[in-house]
Amino acid sequence: MELTRRRFSGMAAMGAAWGLAPGIGAQQPERSLRYCIVGLGRISMQHFMPATRLSKYGRVTALVSGHRDKAEKMAAEYGVPAKSIYSYEDYDAIAGNPEIDAVYIALPNSMHAEYTIRAAKAAKHVLCEKPMATSAADAQAMVDACRAARRKLMIAYRCQFEPINLRAVGLIRSGKLGKVEAISTGFGFNIAAGEWRLNRKLAGGGPLMDVGIYSLNACRYLTGEEPVGVQAYSSVIDQDGRFREVEENLSWSMKFPSGAVASCNTTYGANLTGFFRVFGSRGVIHVENAFGYDGQHLTAAVEGEPPINEASTERDPAHFPRLADHLAECVFDDKEPKCAGEEGLRDMQLMGAIYKSCQTA
């Protein structure tokens, strides 16, 4: 992917408009967090790497790929020297590269644990895409490895930094909505045949692991609570060969300590725009396109208050600079990331419970 003049100009304009993210789009300071990109796929090349150019602290200084030609093309675009292009076989050599502070892991889910643990052993901080791993045991091993190496581990839950999602959280925490009684949420799409996400060994599961995790995580940050019970059902409707290894549809419910209940749906068989609706004793909040790369839209009706109707003006890759900069600030100030490894571990534990419930239903 080449960064055209038009795309660069548009990204610069977005940076100037991001008042909610101080420093994004600003001139690069002397202090920076230098990232090694592990895996050159869509999310890294089309989202995270361009976002580092809009971030305050993020820089791309190394690449890991199984395709040398692709890596060399991206290296030329980002000014990465040939000596800082690695294959998966010589990945451990990043330990000897002082121009790497952290790795951004954008590999298939089943590879997250291995490459996080190896990064920790190489004394590098880690920003890992979600889902954190394919099992709670692997997620725990990632947490343990980074803790032992005294390196930061952050999971890329970008929605926890997105302004409209944060606005919804703020309205709930303010008490305007009253007591949260129920949440309804869903996210899905009609997946094409041949996607690696349909391979259980690589993905760890179906839509729950891919897009359902957004709804799961949202229920946790909206309520500020951890579920105390789950019940779930899965199904395969389309007998076209895509779903030999993973579920097509999954629906689950959760109960929280406060008594609030959540109803969640995810699918690989239909286009389901990500949304959540929070029902409180004094009102309701609805966020459409809640988990997309841009286009979030919040409406709320609260007793005794004027209607709220707010839409995000941000455009992709607006969310990703916040991830790059947050990890940088945590490294600089030696503080725990907002979405540390334990956050991803909790989602892995809950998804394990959801899958177990499907098997016994």
Buried (B, 14 or more C-beta within 10 A) or exposed (E): BEEEEEEEEEBEEBBEBBEBBEBBBBEEEEEBBBBBBBBBBEBBBBBBBBBBBBBBBBBBBBBBBEEEEBBBBBBEBBEBEEEBBBEBEEBEBBBEBEBBBBBBBBBBBBBBBBBBBBBBBBEBBBBBBBBBBBBBEBBBBBBBBBBEBEBBBBBBBBBBBBBBBBBBBEBBEEEBBBEBBBBBBBBBBEBEEEEEBBBBEBBBBBBBBBBBBBBBBBBBBBBEBEBEEBBBBBEBEEEEEBBEEBBBBBBBBBBBEEEBBBBBBBBBBEEBBBBBBBBBEBBBBBBBBBBBBBBBBBBBBBEEEEEBEBEBBBBBBBBBBBBBBBBBBBBEEEEEBBBBBBBBBBBBBBBBBBBEBBEEE
